[in-house]
Amino acid sequence: MTGSQDQHVPGASPTVTVLAGGVGGAKLAQGLARCVEDLTVVVNTADDVELYGLAISPDLDTVMYTLAGVANPATGWGVIDETYEALGAMQRLGEPTWFTLGDRDLATHVLRTDRLRQGRPLSAVTAELAAALGVRARLLPMTDDRVATIVETPAGTLGFQEYFVARRHQDEVVGLTFDGIDAARPAPGVLAALADADVVVLAPSNPFVSIGPVLAVPGVRAALAGTRARRVGVSPIVAGDALKGPAADMLRGLGHEVSALGVARLYQGLLDVLCIDEQDRELAAPIEDLGIEVLVTQAVMQGPEDRERLARELLVAAGAA
Amino acid sequence: MTGSQDQHVPGASPTVTVLAGGVGGAKLAQGLARCVEDLTVVVNTADDVELYGLAISPDLDTVMYTLAGVANPATGWGVIDETYEALGAMQRLGEPTWFTLGDRDLATHVLRTDRLRQGRPLSAVTAELAAALGVRARLLPMTDDRVATIVETPAGTLGFQEYFVARRHQDEVVGLTFDGIDAARPAPGVLAALADADVVVLAPSNPFVSIGPVLAVPGVRAALAGTRARRVGVSPIVAGDALKGPAADMLRGLGHEVSALGVARLYQGLLDVLCIDEQDRELAAPIEDLGIEVLVTQAVMQGPEDRERLARELLVAAGAA
């Protein structure tokens, strides 16, 4: 390791690691990929699900497709110009089809499943698939071990995709567990990516079910707490609501303030800077009282160029651009 | 078992069992399905191949799709109005794509693979898939065990699909082996379907690589030789050439006469009646000299209605209609 990894030299491209879930994390990762040469994205896999015997990694695929430039711009997930003929055939064959699997997407799942069944780790398979799609950033699952988010609701215990997709995250969330997390080991490269980075970015992903599982992998939270990197987060809550998905409902259901301040409290000790939206400017002072610097800007990414704009502002706030 | 299964009562719908490969067998099976109520199709599985970890049974699927009325009429195999988006994605992911997998077809392979991996036998999985598609005939793989046709050519030893699809069956065939055949057991129902039938039909499929493996499953040849059913075959060779595929080349390469007479010799002792085309009328006498009755008719099925016409003529020749 050279000195440049201990202290970033202004002007050189910094080494950046992002912790990410799905769509929001993918967009910010794409913005960062346009700004820096050495980018690692550590992705939540606790949403992973097996359907029809296929190993499906929704967050990994969302990040991969986005970085490859083939994500569906309308949804943020799935593949652009996707078709659903296989899913229609599944339905005619009497199978449940609540999980939207596109035909192009299906190729990814079939290949991933085959390679995992050959005994290869998810991290190696992910690297191959991403490379085949021309992704230059390093894409790492948080772990090669199986972890599954279990959602406790008044309606009972649900698997994550059942809660999120099949029931459209309309159940109140009263508890979350990550099945398998205690035995999970960080995937090869994850801890080094945190230790060696100039900047670690916590993407505007759900703190509970996207960033939460990544931090819960044994060793990750300590690595983030102890890294010499500048740690910059982006609040997924703007003006009291989530940019996307059930983050606001989860904050509320689990007894937290539904605001960027609530997010800041969740990440206390793990962040040097939190980026909040201009609409939440009045939260800057109480967040700074937690010992977290605040970057007030337009935190909502509007389009592809805007991802790069936000990424660059984060790097500047981290002293790395 | 009632007496009606020992001797067919004219006027009642006969119990019919077909031994079949892919397209030709599927067409005739469809014709028979329109004529009789109790139809069993025993299908070659020695062509089965695993690609991308998917269990693919080309002949079973061709028969299933044809009987379900969803086969591609242009090719005889695959699904009508098929798309190939997943295959295109496979190619972009760096995978070989010489085997044409349609998106709708892919659903069949994914479900079959999943159910086989759960430890279920191919015969049970096939029955479920066929029932889901509305197939009323009983569709049986020749065996639940793995058998693989190996093709010896001057260019070396090839797997069947490699020979047939990837290399477009252009290599001379100098030998054939069915790997796993000695340990293979007939699938549940196969031997009973031969013993209990009023009529057994050998479809106009390739005698070597379609009907051959079925007959080579231990017990099947003896069951066919010993059945009280009338056994009626249709020559896949018309006017010295194959209706489809490499049957003519294989007869030649393996030292047989390339004619309906050559076919008759292969099936001697297993057939009561051989249906040959009007163009081959002069072969009727030498075939009868082998102890096989001859039905001379238009043996080539021209369209969907023509399949029923040929099926009905076969049943009449068998004394079952």
Interface residues (C-beta under 8 A of the other chain):
Chain A: Y52 G53 L54 V79 E82 T83 E85 A86 L87 G88 A89 M90 R92 L93 G94 E95 G102 D103 R104 D105 L106 A107 T108 V110 L111 T113 D114 R117 Q118 L129 A132 L133
Chain B: Y52 G53 L54 V79 E82 T83 E85 A86 L87 G88 A89 M90 R92 L93 G94 E95 G102 D103 R104 D105 L106 A107 T108 V110 L111 T113 D114 R117 Q118 L129 A132 L133
